[in-house]
Amino acid sequence: MSGQESPRTIGQRWVLIGAVIVVAAVAVAALVLYGSQDQDAGRGDCAIVEQLAREWAAEGQAAQDPDRTADRADLVALADRESATAGKIRAAQDSVSAKPVKAALEQWAQGAQLSAKVQRDAANEPSDQSAVAPTPAGQLADMRRSAQLIGPAIDALQKICPNLPTSAP
């Protein structure tokens, strides 16, 4: 195809942007709306969670960079980074001691991995269609499920670790 983007590629870009915005909005809303309640997590647990939250917020801001291209390679790279972040979140479970923190990290990792899958699926859709097709129902369901996992996980972590950052530094 020539240098012009097909309507399908533009549609994929909007699916990706929508998924990132939904996940980021749910996570930030959960952090802002719910109060803090200290639970049995040591300061070390919270330091680990706070670092992950800073990385997650920075990744979300990078994904929303208006100067970023949204071609297939960029969308796949974004999905790969989110998948790697999900791996970091999951690996952090071995570094924390409080069971509620471990459970919330697992839920957050599941949501992040599902979000990466949605982005990867959008990037891998054929772009040679003549009209913008609606987002497949399976992708919409995965986007909702991702938000349903991430939002409550971040909420639970905010209650345990009141200094959890709400945005990138």
N, C-alpha and C positions, 0 to 999 in steps of 0.2 A: 504494500500500500504506500502511497506517497506520504509526504510529510504531514498531511492533514489527519487529525484524529477522527476516528469513526464515532458515530453517536453512541455505540456500544461501549467504547473506551471511556467516553465521558460519563456514561451511566455507571461504569465500574468505579470510576473515581468518586462519584457521589455516594455509592454504597459504602466504600471505604471511609470516606469522610463522615458519613452518617454513623457508621459503627463506632468510630473513634470518639466522635462527639457524644454519642449516647453513653458509652462506657465512662468517659471522663466526667460527664455531667453527673451521672449517678454516683460516682465515687466522690466527687467534690461535694455534692449535695449531702451525701451521708456524713462526710467529715464536718461540714458546717452546721447541719441541722441538729445533730445529736450532741447532748452534753457529755461531759467526761465523767467516768466513774472508774476509780482505780481498782483493779483486781490484782490477783496474786501473780503478777509478772514482775520479774526483777528488772532493774534498770538496764541490764545487758540485753534482755529480750526486747525492750522498747528501743534501744539504740539500733538493733538489727532491723526492726520493723520500720523505724524512722528513716534509715538509710534506703531501704527498699522503696518506701513511699516517695522519697526525693527522686530516685531513679525513675519510678513509674511516672511521676508528674513531668519530669524532663522529657521522657519518651513521648508522652501525650502532647506536650508543647511542640516537640520536633515534628510530630505527625501532622500537626495543624499549621505548619509553616507555609505561608502562602507562596513562597518562592520554590517550594519543593515540587518536583514533577510528579505526575501520577501515572506514568507509563507502567507497563506490566512489571518491568524489572524493579522499579521503585516500590510498587505495591508488594511484590514478593519479598523484597529486602525489609520492608516495614513489618510484614508478617513474621519473617525470620527473627527480627529483633524482639518482637513481642513474645514469640515462642521462647526465645532465650531468656527473656525476663521472667516468663512463667517458670522456667527451669530454675532460675535463681531463687524465686519465691519458694518454690517447692524444696529446694536444697536448704534454704534457711530454716526449715522445720527442724533439722538436725542440730541447729545452733541455739535453739530456744528451749526453755525448760517448762514453761507454763502450758498445760494442755489446751486451754482456750486459745492461746496464741497459735499453737500448732494447728488446731482445727481451722482457725480463720485464715491462716496462711495457705492451707490446702485448698480451701474454698476459693480464695483469691487466685491461686495458681490455676485451678480448673477453669475459672472464668477467663483469665488471661489467655490460656491455651485455646479455649473456644473462640475467643475474639480473634486470635491469630488465624484460626481455621477459616473463619468468615472472610477475613482479608485475603487469605490465600485462595479461597474458592472464587472470590470476586476477580482476583488477578488472573485466574486460569480460565475464566469463561471466554468463549470465542468472541472475538471483537469484529468479526466480519459480517455481522447482521446489519440489515439496512435500517432498522428502527431500534430505538432504545426499548429494551424489554423490561418489564417490571422485575423487581428483585424477587428471586425465587422464594417460595414460602419457607423452604428449609433454612435458607440464609436468614430470613426474618426471625424465625423461631430460634435459631442459634444466637442471633444478636440479642434477642430478649433474654434468653437463658444466661448469656454471658453477663449482662447487666444485673440479672437477678442473683448471680453468684458474687460478683465483684462488690456491688453496693453494700449488701449486708456484711460481707467480710471486712470491708474497710470500716464500716460502722462499728463492728465488734472490736476491731483493733484500736479505733479512736477511743472507745470507752476504756480500754485497758491501758493504752498509751496516750495520755492526753496531749502530749507534745507532738503528735503525729503531724507532719507538715501538710498543709492543704494545697500547696502549689510549689513549683520548683523554686529554688533559691535565686 
